[in-house]
Amino acid sequence: MTETLFPAQLFINRELAEKNWRSISNRVLNNKKFLEILKSHLQLSPDPDLALNSFEKLLHSLDPSFFLREISEDSFFTSELLTLFSYSHYFLEILKGNEEDLIWLKGQDLTKLKSKEDLKEELSQYLFSHYSEDYVLLLNKFQKRELARIALRDLLNYGELSEITLELSQLADVLLENILEYCEQNLIKIFGYPQYYDSTGKLEQAKFTIIGLGKLGGEELNYSSDIDLLFIYTSEGQTSGQKIISTSIIENHEFFSKLASDIIKIISKHTKKGTLYRVDLRLRPNGRAGELVSSFEKAIGYYSNWASPLEKQSLIKARVCAGDEELGKNFLKEIEPVIYREGKRKKTFLEIKRTKDKIDLKLRKEGKTYLDIKLGYGGIREVEFLIQALQLFYGLDDKWIREKNSLLALTKLYDKGYLDFENYKFLMRAYCFLRKVEHILQIFQNLQTHCLPNKEGELLTLSRKLNFDSKEDFLHELNEIRDGIRAIYDSYFFEFSQEHLLPEKKKKKIEFKPKRLAHLFFEKVKVNEKEDLFLKIISYLKNFPNPKRGLKNFENFIEFSHSDKINSLFKNPSRLQSLLKLIGTSDLLAQLILRAKDFSFFDEEIPNNYYDYLSEKIKRGRTFLEKMNLARIFQQKEYIKLGLKEIENQINYIEVFKKLTELAESLIKISLKVALEQHHAKEPAFTILGLGNIGLKELDFRSDLDLIFVYKGKSAYIPDEITKIAKDVITFLSNYTKEGVLYPVDLRLRPAGKAGELVQTSDYLRYYFHQETSLWEEQAFLKTRFIAGNEELGNNIIKEIKQMILAKEDRELSGDILKMRQKIEEKTSNPLDFKNAAGGLMDVYFLLDYLILKGIISFNGEYDINLLFQEIENKNFMGNEDKKNLIKGYYFLKKLEHKLCILLDKNISYYPQGEINGKELAKDFGYPPSIATRLLLKDLKSCKDEIRRVFKKFLT
C-alpha cells in the first residue's frame, strides 16, 4: 500500500506504516479526500512514523461517528493534530479517547495569547461544570489540555518564544492560586483565620504569599520545568479557632506549614493524567534543612545575614505568583538591597564563575559537556549567568535593568549600553535557538531533559523537527551558537576562568582585528575584483573622524547580514557609498540597517502622511503579533530614511524631531485601531494624551512615550474592555518581538503615578487637578496634547485642566519651582550633564513653565517651544542679550543631545568624554576638527552658564 502512496524512504518502519494506513483507510470508509490530505501532511512531517502511528491510535480510541463528524471533515484540524503528533507522543496520551478535549482544542483560536484573567475564568468554569469529579484530577486535566493548546501555538509558529513561556508560566500561576484558595478554605474551616497583632496593637488577619523563583519567577517556564517556590507569611500569632472545637487554635507557623504542605501534595499528587509540577524548595531559607514556610521577618533576616551569594543571585527572578500580592511585593521590595548590594566587580563575577565551574566539572565527569544544551558548554545557563552577573554589577545604580525575564533583561542591558549590539543580537538569537531545542526535546515525552540524543536516527529526527534538512546542518548551527556563547561568556569572565576548562582556542581575549573583517568579507562577498573593492571600502571608512566606529559597524554588517543582501548591495556603488556613510557616522543607523529586511529605503521618499501610509502597510498582518512586527519593520525603515536625509544635509534636526513626532502619533493611532479590532469594538469615548517629548513635538530616535489614557466617565469605574484596549495599545507599542520594540511607554505622569489606575476617567482627572495635584504634575500637564482616540474628549479635557492650572492663585511659584529644580540638580553629579545639571535643558523648561504660570507670556493651549520663544522675543520683559543667550543655548543643547543619540544609539544627557572623538561632531557644529573637542566643551560651558544666569535672574 505505502509503495504506491509514499516515497520509498518516507517511513523507517514500512511494515507498521502499511498496517496503520490500512486501519485508517478502513475506519474512514476509504474517504479519498481525507486520505489525500493525510498523505500530503505526512510527507511534510518531520517524523512521519510517529505521526501516522499516533493518529491511528487516536482514531482507534474514538467513536467512529465522532471521528467522521468532527475530525475527518476538518482538514485544518487534522493538519494541527498531525503536527502535534509529529513532535510529541505525550499529547497522544492526553487526547486519546478524549472527545471533550478534542472538541475544545478544535475550537481554540491558536493565534491568541491567553491572559492570566482568561485562564482564571476558564479554570473556574471548568471546575464548576465538572464539580462531581475529583478536584486534583480536574486540575491535571485542565493543565494538560492547555499544554496541548500552547504546544500547538508553538509548533505552528503562532507565538514567539517569549509568548509561549509566558503562557506556560501564567498557567502555573493560575493553578497555584486556585490550589492555594482551595487548601486555605479547608484549613480555615478547622482552625479559623490566622491572626497577629500589628505594630499599633491592632489584631489583623495574617496573609500568605507564594514567591516563584527560577524560570517560573522570570515568566519563562518550559513545558517540563520544576517550579521553584518560596512560602512567606505575615507574622507569628495564632488562629482564631472554631468555637465548637476546643483544640482548633494553633500557632500561625503550624497553620501555614500545613497550608504549604497541602499545596505541595496537590501539585505533586500522581493521577491518571500525571502530576501537575515537580516542586523545588531548595532555595528557601536554610535550603533542605529549613522550615517549609517562613515569616516575613525571618525570611528578610535570613537573606540579609546568612544567605549564600548563589541564594541572593536566585532572588533576581523572585516574583509574586499567588497569594497576597501586597505581602509579596513588600517582601520583594525589602530584599532588593540584599540582591543589588555594594561590591567589587571581581567578587560579583568570581562568585558566579565558581558556580559555573562546578557545573562544568560535574558534566565533564558524566561525559555530558557537549550533550547538555542547558548546563553544558555554550549552553543556556551561560547566557543566564552572564545576564545576572551584569545585572548584579550595574543594578545597584540602575534599577531599569532589574528585570526577571532573560530576554527582556538582555534588551534592557543593551538599551543602557552594558551590552554592545553585536553581542546583544547574537545572544538573543542564541538563547531563543537553544530554548527552542530544549522545548522540542521536552515536548516529546513531557520529560525534563536537556540532553541531545546519542542515536543517529533520533538526532536526524530532532534536526527535522527544528526545520533543518540534515543533522549536519543542525549540528553546524548548534556548534556555531555554542562557540559564540562561550566566546562572549569568556570575554566577560576570562580573568576568573580555570584554564583547564577552556578550549585552547579560547584562552586569549577576543578583540577586534581588521584581519577578521577581511576574512568575513572574502567569505561572504561574491563579486568581481573584491580585493580592490575591500581596499577601497577600508580606505573610505578610515577617512571618517572615527575610523574604528565605521570599521566595527561594517564588520557587524558583513557578519550578521544574509549573503544575498550583502551581494545585492555591492552591485550598486551609489547605495554602497550611502551605506558606508551611514555606518561610518552613526551607531544608531548602523544597527537599524542590520535589522532591515532590504534596501528599499534608499529609493523611497518620506511620506507626507504617515498614518495613511502605515495603515496600508499594517493591513498585511493577519494577527495582532504580525501587525506588531510590521509596525516595527516600517518604523525602523523610516528611521533610516530620516537619518539618511539628515546626514546628507537635506533636512535639519528640528525637521527630524517633527517627522519623528508625526511618525509616533501615527503609530499610536494605529495601535489603538488594531486594539479596537482585536476586541471587535467601535471607538469608545476614550482618548490618549501625550506629554513630555511627544507633547513638545520634540521626539528623538530613542525617546520614550509619556502617555495618559482617559475614559469619559462620571465615576471612578472603568469598564474592563476599556482597560484591556489600553493594555493592548501598550503591548503593541512597547512589547519586545523578534523585530524589536516600537517605543518604551512611560505612564508615570498619570495621576498618582505608578499607584494610579492605568486608565483615568475624565471626571477623576478634573477632580485630581482641582484638589490633589502637585506643582510638578501641573508643569508636566502644560505640555499635554491630544494624540489618538476621541479628539473632542481629548481636547476638551486638556482645555479644562489647563485653564484650571492657569487660574490658580495664592502660591509661591518661584520658591516652589526652585525647590523642585534643586532636587533634580542634587541627583546630578556629572559636570558635563546638559539636561539636569545647572544651566541644562531643565532650566529652560522650568523657566518657561514659570513665565506661563505667572501670565508673563500668553499660552494658547499648546506648549510649542518655538512659539514661546517668539513671544519672548516680541515682548520687552527680557533684555536682548538674555533672549539671545537663552534661545541660542537651548537649541545648542538640543542639537548636542540629538547628535549624540544618532552617534551612540542611546539617550544620553551628558557629554561622554572617552566614548566619542570630538571630530565626529566638528562638522555639525562648524568646528575645525583639530580643536573640536576643546571648542565644544567651551561652548557647552558657556551655554549652560548663560542659561543659568537668565534662569536665576527671573526666579530668585
C-alpha positions, -999 to 999 in steps of 0.1 A, spaced: 0 0 0 27 25 10 49 19 -20 23 33 -43 14 61 -19 46 74 -4 83 79 -14 103 48 -6 123 64 22 94 82 40 89 56 68 115 38 88 91 10 98 73 5 65 55 -26 77 39 -8 106 31 22 84 13 -1 59 -7 -16 88 -16 18 102 -26 31 67 -49 2 61 -65 6 95 -72 43 90 -85 37 54 -110 12 67 -122 34 95 -127 64 72 -145 43 47 -118 50 21 -126 87 21 -102 97 -8 -103 134 0 -93 128 36 -67 102 27 -51 126 2 -49 153 29 -34 128 54 -9 117 28 3 153 19 7 162 56 27 130 63 51 138 35 59 171 52 61 157 87 95 157 105 86 122 120 60 105 97 63 72 116 53 88 149 26 110 133 9 81 115 11 57 144 -2 82 168 -30 93 145 -41 57 141 -42 51 178 -62 83 183 -87 72 156 -89 37 172 -97 52 206 -127 73 194 -162 66 185 -162 61 146 -191 85 141 -174 112 162 -142 109 142 -160 111 109 -181 140 120 -156 161 140 -121 153 126 -121 137 91 -143 165 78 -120 192 91 -87 192 71 -73 221 91 -78 204 125 -64 172 110 -33 191 100 -30 205 135 -32 171 151 -7 156 128 17 185 136 12 179 173 18 141 170 49 146 148 66 162 177 51 145 207 39 111 218 29 126 251 0 146 237 -15 114 221 -19 101 257 -37 133 267 -61 133 237 -66 95 232 -103 87 237 -108 123 250 -137 136 228 -144 166 251 -109 180 249 -106 173 211 -138 194 206 -124 221 229 -90 221 212 -106 223 178 -125 255 188 -95 273 202 -81 305 185 -44 295 183 -34 329 172 -45 344 205 -23 347 236 -45 340 266 -41 364 295 -40 353 332 -75 366 336 -87 344 307 -71 313 322 -86 321 357 -121 324 343 -118 292 322 -104 272 351 -133 284 373 -159 274 347 -142 241 341 -142 232 378 -178 243 381 -190 223 351 -172 191 363 -179 196 401 -187 160 407 -152 148 397 -120 147 418 -105 181 423 -69 171 418 -77 151 387 -96 181 372 -67 204 377 -45 179 358 -70 176 330 -72 213 327 -35 218 327 -29 190 301 -53 204 276 -39 239 280 -4 224 274 -17 209 242 -30 242 230 2 261 239 23 234 222 2 237 190 6 275 191 44 270 195 48 243 168 26 262 143 47 294 150 17 314 162 36 326 192 71 340 199 93 322 225 85 349 250 47 344 245 49 306 248 70 307 280 47 335 294 16 313 288 33 283 304 42 305 335 8 321 337 -9 286 336 13 276 366 3 309 384 -34 303 379 -32 267 391 -12 277 422 -37 305 430 -66 281 428 -49 254 449 -40 279 475 -76 292 478 -89 256 480 -64 245 507 -67 277 527 -105 274 529 -103 238 541 -79 248 569 -99 278 580 -129 256 585 -109 236 610 -86 262 627 -102 296 619 -83 325 605 -45 330 613 -41 363 631 -14 386 645 -10 420 663 4 447 641 28 474 654 -1 495 667 -15 466 687 -44 460 663 -54 424 656 -51 416 619 -55 386 596 -22 371 587 -16 367 549 3 342 529 22 346 496 39 322 471 71 336 455 82 320 423 120 318 415 139 304 386 121 301 353 87 305 369 98 338 385 111 350 352 79 340 335 99 318 311 88 283 321 95 253 300 70 225 291 85 203 318 101 226 343 104 222 381 87 251 398 110 268 424 88 281 453 92 302 484 64 304 510 61 335 532 35 345 558 30 379 575 39 373 611 37 350 642 5 346 661 -24 322 665 -55 312 646 -89 324 657 -101 288 662 -136 273 660 -160 276 689 -172 240 688 -136 226 687 -115 235 717 -82 223 702 -87 243 670 -64 272 680 -29 266 666 2 288 660 4 306 627 36 288 618 18 255 621 -12 267 602 9 280 573 32 249 574 0 227 569 -11 251 541 22 248 522 23 210 528 -13 206 514 -4 228 484 26 207 476 7 174 480 -19 186 454 8 198 430 28 166 433 0 141 435 0 114 408 -33 109 389 -42 90 358 -34 123 340 0 125 357 12 152 381 9 190 378 45 200 386 77 189 403 82 213 432 117 225 441 120 242 476 158 241 479 161 279 476 140 285 508 159 298 539 184 272 550 176 251 520 166 214 526 173 218 563 150 248 566 114 252 576 88 248 548 74 283 554 90 315 569 75 346 585 82 378 567 107 390 594 126 357 595 129 355 557 143 390 554 167 383 583 180 351 567 186 367 532 201 398 547 226 380 571 230 343 562 222 336 525 249 325 502 258 345 471 240 319 449 208 323 471 210 360 467 215 357 429 185 334 427 163 362 441 169 383 409 140 363 394 118 364 425 81 372 416 47 370 434 29 341 417 0 335 441 -15 346 474 -14 380 489 2 404 464 9 433 489 28 409 512 47 395 483 56 429 469 67 442 503 90 411 506 105 418 471 110 455 480 128 446 512 152 421 496 162 443 467 191 459 486 202 424 496 204 414 459 219 445 445 245 452 471 277 471 472 307 450 460 336 449 436 331 436 401 357 410 406 338 395 435 305 395 417 318 378 386 340 354 406 311 341 427 291 333 396 321 319 377 328 295 406 293 281 405 295 276 367 329 259 370 315 234 395 287 226 369 313 222 342 335 198 362 304 177 371 293 175 335 328 166 323 329 136 347 295 125 334 305 129 298 278 155 291 298 186 284 286 188 248 253 169 252 236 191 278 224 222 260 213 238 293 242 234 316 270 224 292 295 242 270 280 273 255 246 265 269 215 283 282 229 286 317 260 306 304 237 332 289 216 334 321 247 337 343 261 364 321 229 383 322 227 380 360 263 390 365 258 422 345 225 429 365 243 424 398 272 446 388 252 475 373 219 470 390 229 488 422 228 522 405 205 514 375 171 500 386 159 498 350 179 466 344 165 448 375 145 425 352 134 390 360 128 377 324 160 368 305 150 381 271 138 414 285 169 417 307 191 413 276 172 440 258 174 464 288 212 457 292 216 466 255 194 497 258 216 510 286 248 502 268 260 474 291 260 450 261 271 461 226 248 454 196 269 426 182 268 406 215 232 415 221 219 404 187 239 372 189 228 363 224 191 369 216 193 346 186 214 320 205 192 320 236 160 316 215 175 289 194 187 268 225 153 273 243 136 261 211 158 230 210 150 224 247 113 227 241 114 202 212 134 177 234 109 181 264 77 181 244 82 145 231 75 127 263 70 156 287 103 148 304 127 173 320 156 167 297 182 190 282 205 164 266 208 158 228 201 122 217 230 99 211 214 78 184 219 89 148 182 84 139 169 103 168 194 132 161 182 133 125 145 134 136 154 162 161 171 181 133 140 178 111 117 190 139 139 221 141 135 226 103 170 215 93 174 194 62 201 172 78 217 166 112 249 180 98 232 214 92 217 213 127 250 204 144 268 231 124 243 258 136 243 244 171 281 244 174 283 279 160 258 291 186 276 274 214 311 286 204 297 321 201 281 320 236 313 306 252 334 333 234 312 361 248 310 344 282 348 341 283 352 377 272 334 388 305 346 360 328 381 354 313 402 366 342 383 343 365 384 312 342 401 280 351 425 274 323 418 236 321 381 242 315 386 264 284 393 250 249 428 260 237 414 285 211 395 304 237 425 312 260 430 347 246 405 375 248 387 382 216 394 417 202 385 435 170 412 429 143 410 441 107 420 406 95 388 392 110 368 417 89 388 407 58 381 370 65 344 377 68 344 399 37 361 374 14 340 345 27 306 362 21 311 387 -7 307 372 -42 316 400 -67 344 406 -92 376 422 -81 366 420 -44 402 425 -33 402 460 -48 367 467 -35 377 457 0 407 481 0 386 509 -13 360 504 14 386 503 42 402 534 28 369 552 26 360 543 62 394 553 75 387 589 63 359 593 88 366 612 120 364 579 140 376 550 117 372 524 145 334 531 147 329 527 109 351 496 106 334 479 136 299 487 122 309 474 88 322 442 103 288 437 121 270 443 88 291 417 70 289 392 98 252 394 107 236 401 73 225 374 48 249 370 19 222 377 -7 215 411 10 253 419 11 259 410 -25 229 429 -38 244 460 -22 278 456 -37 263 456 -71 251 491 -66 280 516 -60 258 546 -50 239 525 -24 272 511 -10 286 546 -6 254 558 12 255 528 35 292 534 43 284 570 52 255 559 75 275 532 94 306 554 95 288 582 113 261 566 133 258 535 156 220 540 156 216 539 119 242 511 116 222 489 139 189 497 122 204 487 89 213 453 104 176 448 112 164 460 77 149 433 55 160 450 23 175 483 9 142 497 -4 147 527 20 173 541 -5 147 546 -31 116 555 -11 106 590 -2 95 600 32 56 600 31 37 633 37 10 614 57 25 587 79 -9 575 92 -24 566 57 10 552 45 15 530 76 -22 519 78 -19 503 44 13 486 53 -1 472 86 -31 457 68 -9 430 55 -7 415 90 -33 388 98 -28 386 136 -21 411 163 16 399 165 21 401 128 8 437 128 31 445 157 61 431 138 51 450 106 48 483 126 84 478 139 98 470 105 83 501 89 92 523 118 129 512 115 128 518 78 115 554 83 142 560 109 169 551 84 153 573 57 152 603 81 188 596 93 200 594 57 183 627 48 199 644 78 234 630 72 231 642 35 221 677 49 187 676 32 169 682 65 180 696 99 175 681 133 144 703 141 127 688 110 137 654 122 120 660 155 88 670 137 88 639 114 96 615 143 67 630 163 43 626 133 55 590 130 50 582 167 15 599 166 5 577 136 18 545 152 -2 553 184 -33 558 163 -27 526 145 -21 507 178 -55 519 190 -71 509 158 -56 474 160 -65 471 197 -101 480 189 -102 455 161 -88 429 185 -118 434 208 -144 439 180 -151 473 195 -161 506 179 -141 537 190 -155 545 225 -154 578 245 -117 571 251 -87 593 243 -49 591 245 -29 622 256 8 627 251 32 646 275 69 650 276 88 650 243 58 639 223 38 667 239 65 692 229 67 677 194 105 671 201 106 633 198 140 619 191 151 584 178 153 569 213 126 588 231 101 572 254 64 580 250 48 597 280 11 588 277 -22 592 297 -53 571 288 -86 589 296 -122 575 295 -153 597 295 -168 586 328 -189 601 355 -174 579 383 -142 561 390 -155 530 373 -136 519 342 -152 491 320 -129 460 317 -130 463 280 -115 499 281 -87 487 304 -80 457 280 -79 481 250 -54 503 268 -32 473 277 -33 462 241 -22 496 230 8 495 254 16 459 243 15 469 206 39 498 213 63 485 239 64 447 239 96 431 226 91 409 195 116 394 171 116 428 152 124 448 184 103 474 202 84 504 189 87 527 219 91 523 257 59 536 272 61 557 304 29 561 323 44 576 355 29 610 347 -7 598 352 -24 608 384 -8 591 414 20 577 392 26 540 394 0 536 420 -27 552 398 -51 534 375 -40 526 340 -70 545 326 -83 576 342 -119 588 340 -123 624 327 -142 633 359 -114 620 382 -88 638 361 -107 671 367 -110 663 404 -74 654 407 -61 686 391 -85 706 412 -78 690 446 -47 668 447 -22 676 421 13 689 428 31 717 410 54 694 391 24 675 378 8 707 366 40 717 349 40 683 331 4 687 321 11 721 305 29 700 278 -1 677 271 -15 673 236 -43 651 221 -27 621 203 -54 595 194 -89 583 201 -118 606 207 -105 640 197 -133 661 211 -130 644 245 -92 648 245 -91 685 235 -119 694 260 -103 677 290 -69 693 281 -85 728 277 -104 725 310 -74 713 330 -50 738 316 -75 766 324 -78 752 359 -40 752 363 -36 788 349 -64 801 371 -47 790 404 -35 818 426 -20 824 461 11 802 457 48 809 459 56 798 423 93 809 422 101 793 455 83 760 447 99 758 413 133 765 426 129 737 452 120 711 426 148 723 403 173 720 432 162 684 439 169 674 403 203 691 404 213 674 437 209 640 419 232 651 391 269 648 398 283 649 362 295 685 354 291 678 317 254 669 321 235 693 298 200 683 308 196 680 346 227 700 359 226 737 365 222 756 332 208 725 315 176 720 294 156 716 326 164 753 335 148 763 302 117 742 307 113 753 343 117 790 333 91 787 305 67 770 330 72 798 354 66 825 328 34 807 316 20 801 351 27 838 361 10 850 330 41 868 318 38 851 284 5 841 270 -3 804 264 -26 794 236 -31 759 249 -2 741 231 34 741 246 52 749 214 88 759 222 93 778 190 62 799 195 70 805 232 105 818 221 89 840 195 67 856 222 97 861 244 114 879 215 84 900 208 79 912 244 101 935 264 103 919 298 137 903 290 168 920 277 180 913 242 212 897 254 193 874 277 168 864 250 196 856 226 216 835 251 185 816 263 173 807 229 207 800 214 217 779 244 185 758 242 190 749 206 227 742 211 219 717 239 190 701 220 213 697 189 240 681 211 215 657 227 202 647 192 237 643 176 249 621 205 217 599 202 225 593 165 262 588 171 259 564 201 224 549 197 213 558 232 195 585 252 223 605 267 222 637 287 259 644 292 290 648 271 306 614 271 343 621 272 362 589 263 333 574 244 335 597 213 360 616 193 352 653 192 360 653 155 328 633 150 308 664 160 330 690 143 311 693 110 277 696 127 288 724 149 312 741 125 344 735 144 378 728 130 384 691 135 418 695 152 403 715 182 367 703 180 366 688 215 381 719 231 357 743 214 326 721 220 333 719 257 340 756 259 306 763 242 288 738 263 301 755 295 292 790 281 257 780 271 250 764 305 264 795 323 242 819 303 211 798 307 216 795 344 222 833 347 189 840 329 171 814 350 183 828 383 175 864 372 138 856 369 134 830 397 154 844 426 
